[in-house]
């Protein structure tokens, strides 16, 4: 059972009403491109051991690399 002091404080979050959703523009992420990629066996096994979503994790690692080294 959670104690009161363990509850998150949401008091700093602004109120969102129906008007907010009338003005929101949803920006969907770009569609991913399917590729064939040769990866060392130990590297792919490392990511597979992380569990479900390992391909998305590989994508996230590659994205961080691109961001760090400029596009």
Secondary structure, 3 states (H helix, E strand, C coil): CCCHHHCCCCCCCCCCCHHHHHHCCCCCCCCCCCCCCCCCHHHHHHHHHCCCCHHHHHHHHHHHHHHHHCC
